Amino acid sequence: IWRTVQETPSQVTFPDGETMLAMRDRVVAAVADHDRQVQAAYGQHAAFLVVSHGDPIKAVVAHALGLPFDLFQRVVVDPGSVSVVHAGGERSFLCALNTLAGPVAAHVPTAPLTDATVGGTTGTDPIPVPEEEPR
């Protein structure tokens, strides 16, 4: 079963257990439900911590990235590492993956993300235009 877990996890049903797809659906739904509850109670800028085994974390990360489930084993999540998913707006963003460095707060967006950062800006901040040098 190990090879199937690694190569085609969508085909895995554990003996006397759930399918890996059911695990993904359960975890993604639980995180989304908790996110709605936290936002309702504390506002859209609130963040929360989820602690779990590696495969459920990788399933949430893969879902946030829109990866097909059979590719989720390509995501690396070490024990004790931090991954940050921002689920606000029209789409999710992966803000940190498998990091062990620095405080967690450094990886949490301070405002809702709506567009990906391109060239050092989110597109919402004015792009500085250098003043012309005197001739």
C-alpha positions as YAML, in Angstrom:
chain: A
units: angstrom
residues:
- id: 1
  name: ILE
  ca: [0.00, 0.00, 0.00]
- id: 2
  name: TRP
  ca: [2.98, 2.34, 0.62]
- id: 3
  name: ARG
  ca: [3.76, 2.70, -3.09]
- id: 4
  name: THR
  ca: [0.13, 3.52, -3.85]
- id: 5
  name: VAL
  ca: [0.07, 6.09, -1.00]
- id: 6
  name: GLN
  ca: [3.05, 7.77, -2.65]
- id: 7
  name: GLU
  ca: [2.05, 7.53, -6.32]
- id: 8
  name: THR
  ca: [-1.77, 7.54, -6.45]
- id: 9
  name: PRO
  ca: [-3.10, 8.42, -3.00]
- id: 10
  name: SER
  ca: [-6.57, 8.98, -4.48]
- id: 11
  name: GLN
  ca: [-6.78, 5.18, -4.86]
- id: 12
  name: VAL
  ca: [-5.95, 4.36, -1.21]
- id: 13
  name: THR
  ca: [-8.37, 3.04, 1.36]
- id: 14
  name: PHE
  ca: [-6.74, 2.04, 4.61]
- id: 15
  name: PRO
  ca: [-7.83, -1.29, 6.10]
- id: 16
  name: ASP
  ca: [-10.79, -0.59, 8.42]
- id: 17
  name: GLY
  ca: [-10.26, 3.12, 7.78]
- id: 18
  name: GLU
  ca: [-11.10, 5.98, 5.47]
- id: 19
  name: THR
  ca: [-9.88, 6.73, 1.98]
- id: 20
  name: MET
  ca: [-7.16, 9.32, 1.56]
- id: 21
  name: LEU
  ca: [-9.60, 11.39, -0.51]
- id: 22
  name: ALA
  ca: [-12.06, 11.31, 2.41]
- id: 23
  name: MET
  ca: [-9.24, 12.46, 4.71]
- id: 24
  name: ARG
  ca: [-8.51, 15.37, 2.37]
- id: 25
  name: ASP
  ca: [-12.17, 16.35, 2.11]
- id: 26
  name: ARG
  ca: [-12.66, 16.10, 5.89]
- id: 27
  name: VAL
  ca: [-9.59, 18.18, 6.73]
- id: 28
  name: VAL
  ca: [-10.15, 20.84, 4.05]
- id: 29
  name: ALA
  ca: [-13.80, 21.21, 5.13]
- id: 30
  name: ALA
  ca: [-12.85, 21.42, 8.82]
- id: 31
  name: VAL
  ca: [-10.24, 24.13, 8.17]
- id: 32
  name: ALA
  ca: [-12.68, 26.11, 5.98]
- id: 33
  name: ASP
  ca: [-15.42, 25.82, 8.61]
- id: 34
  name: HIS
  ca: [-13.07, 26.94, 11.39]
- id: 35
  name: ASP
  ca: [-11.87, 29.81, 9.21]
- id: 36
  name: ARG
  ca: [-15.47, 31.01, 8.80]
- id: 37
  name: GLN
  ca: [-16.03, 30.81, 12.56]
- id: 38
  name: VAL
  ca: [-12.82, 32.69, 13.36]
- id: 39
  name: GLN
  ca: [-13.60, 35.42, 10.81]
- id: 40
  name: ALA
  ca: [-17.14, 35.81, 12.15]
- id: 41
  name: ALA
  ca: [-15.86, 36.13, 15.71]
- id: 42
  name: TYR
  ca: [-12.65, 38.12, 15.19]
- id: 43
  name: GLY
  ca: [-12.77, 39.69, 11.73]
- id: 44
  name: GLN
  ca: [-11.24, 38.89, 8.36]
- id: 45
  name: HIS
  ca: [-7.67, 39.61, 9.49]
- id: 46
  name: ALA
  ca: [-7.72, 36.95, 12.20]
- id: 47
  name: ALA
  ca: [-5.33, 34.01, 11.97]
- id: 48
  name: PHE
  ca: [-5.43, 30.63, 13.67]
- id: 49
  name: LEU
  ca: [-3.12, 27.66, 14.16]
- id: 50
  name: VAL
  ca: [-3.83, 24.10, 13.08]
- id: 51
  name: VAL
  ca: [-1.57, 21.34, 14.37]
- id: 52
  name: SER
  ca: [-1.69, 17.96, 12.68]
- id: 53
  name: HIS
  ca: [0.21, 15.10, 11.12]
- id: 54
  name: GLY
  ca: [1.99, 15.71, 7.82]
- id: 55
  name: ASP
  ca: [-0.50, 14.25, 5.33]
- id: 56
  name: PRO
  ca: [-3.48, 16.38, 6.47]
- id: 57
  name: ILE
  ca: [-1.29, 19.49, 6.33]
- id: 58
  name: LYS
  ca: [-0.04, 18.55, 2.88]
- id: 59
  name: ALA
  ca: [-3.64, 17.94, 1.77]
- id: 60
  name: VAL
  ca: [-4.65, 21.47, 2.87]
- id: 61
  name: VAL
  ca: [-1.59, 22.99, 1.17]
- id: 62
  name: ALA
  ca: [-2.20, 21.06, -2.06]
- id: 63
  name: HIS
  ca: [-5.87, 22.05, -2.04]
- id: 64
  name: ALA
  ca: [-4.93, 25.72, -1.51]
- id: 65
  name: LEU
  ca: [-2.58, 25.52, -4.49]
- id: 66
  name: GLY
  ca: [-5.13, 23.72, -6.67]
- id: 67
  name: LEU
  ca: [-2.86, 20.68, -7.05]
- id: 68
  name: PRO
  ca: [-4.46, 17.42, -8.11]
- id: 69
  name: PHE
  ca: [-4.61, 15.18, -5.04]
- id: 70
  name: ASP
  ca: [-2.37, 12.55, -6.61]
- id: 71
  name: LEU
  ca: [0.45, 15.14, -6.55]
- id: 72
  name: PHE
  ca: [0.09, 16.10, -2.87]
- id: 73
  name: GLN
  ca: [2.92, 13.79, -1.79]
- id: 74
  name: ARG
  ca: [5.30, 16.15, -3.62]
- id: 75
  name: VAL
  ca: [4.73, 18.66, -0.80]
- id: 76
  name: VAL
  ca: [7.27, 18.33, 2.03]
- id: 77
  name: VAL
  ca: [6.15, 19.02, 5.59]
- id: 78
  name: ASP
  ca: [8.69, 18.27, 8.31]
- id: 79
  name: PRO
  ca: [7.71, 17.62, 11.94]
- id: 80
  name: GLY
  ca: [7.45, 20.91, 13.82]
- id: 81
  name: SER
  ca: [7.57, 23.00, 10.66]
- id: 82
  name: VAL
  ca: [5.24, 25.88, 9.86]
- id: 83
  name: SER
  ca: [3.21, 26.29, 6.69]
- id: 84
  name: VAL
  ca: [0.93, 29.31, 6.24]
- id: 85
  name: VAL
  ca: [-2.10, 29.33, 3.96]
- id: 86
  name: HIS
  ca: [-4.11, 32.51, 3.45]
- id: 87
  name: ALA
  ca: [-7.62, 31.50, 2.44]
- id: 88
  name: GLY
  ca: [-9.27, 34.91, 2.16]
- id: 89
  name: GLY
  ca: [-10.67, 36.44, -0.99]
- id: 90
  name: GLU
  ca: [-11.31, 34.72, -4.27]
- id: 91
  name: ARG
  ca: [-8.41, 32.28, -4.01]
- id: 92
  name: SER
  ca: [-5.94, 30.85, -1.53]
- id: 93
  name: PHE
  ca: [-2.29, 31.78, -1.20]
- id: 94
  name: LEU
  ca: [0.60, 29.74, 0.18]
- id: 95
  name: CYS
  ca: [2.58, 32.25, 2.26]
- id: 96
  name: ALA
  ca: [5.08, 29.84, 3.84]
- id: 97
  name: LEU
  ca: [5.87, 26.17, 3.42]
- id: 98
  name: ASN
  ca: [7.80, 23.87, 5.72]
- id: 99
  name: THR
  ca: [9.70, 26.68, 7.42]
- id: 100
  name: LEU
  ca: [11.53, 26.32, 10.70]
- id: 101
  name: ALA
  ca: [12.97, 29.84, 10.70]
- id: 102
  name: GLY
  ca: [11.86, 32.82, 12.72]
- id: 103
  name: PRO
  ca: [8.57, 33.74, 14.32]
- id: 104
  name: VAL
  ca: [5.36, 32.51, 12.74]
- id: 105
  name: ALA
  ca: [3.94, 36.05, 12.64]
- id: 106
  name: ALA
  ca: [6.51, 36.99, 10.00]
- id: 107
  name: HIS
  ca: [4.77, 34.63, 7.56]
- id: 108
  name: VAL
  ca: [1.19, 35.72, 8.23]
- id: 109
  name: PRO
  ca: [-0.16, 38.41, 5.88]
- id: 110
  name: THR
  ca: [-1.06, 41.64, 7.64]
- id: 111
  name: ALA
  ca: [-3.86, 42.35, 5.16]
- id: 112
  name: PRO
  ca: [-6.05, 40.17, 2.96]
- id: 113
  name: LEU
  ca: [-4.28, 39.07, -0.19]
- id: 114
  name: THR
  ca: [-6.18, 39.57, -3.42]
- id: 115
  name: ASP
  ca: [-3.43, 39.34, -6.04]
- id: 116
  name: ALA
  ca: [-0.08, 37.61, -6.12]
- id: 117
  name: THR
  ca: [3.06, 39.62, -5.58]
- id: 118
  name: VAL
  ca: [4.75, 40.32, -8.90]
- id: 119
  name: GLY
  ca: [8.06, 42.11, -9.10]
- id: 120
  name: GLY
  ca: [7.97, 43.08, -5.44]
- id: 121
  name: THR
  ca: [4.49, 44.61, -5.30]
- id: 122
  name: THR
  ca: [0.96, 43.30, -4.89]
- id: 123
  name: GLY
  ca: [-0.30, 45.73, -7.48]
- id: 124
  name: THR
  ca: [-2.28, 47.61, -4.83]
- id: 125
  name: ASP
  ca: [0.60, 49.83, -3.71]
- id: 126
  name: PRO
  ca: [1.63, 52.68, -5.97]
- id: 127
  name: ILE
  ca: [4.79, 51.87, -7.87]
- id: 128
  name: PRO
  ca: [7.42, 54.48, -7.03]
- id: 129
  name: VAL
  ca: [8.49, 56.47, -10.04]
- id: 130
  name: PRO
  ca: [12.01, 57.86, -9.82]
- id: 131
  name: GLU
  ca: [12.32, 61.58, -10.19]
- id: 132
  name: GLU
  ca: [14.07, 62.76, -13.33]
- id: 133
  name: GLU
  ca: [17.63, 63.74, -12.77]
- id: 134
  name: PRO
  ca: [18.49, 67.31, -13.69]
- id: 135
  name: ARG
  ca: [20.09, 67.69, -17.09]
...
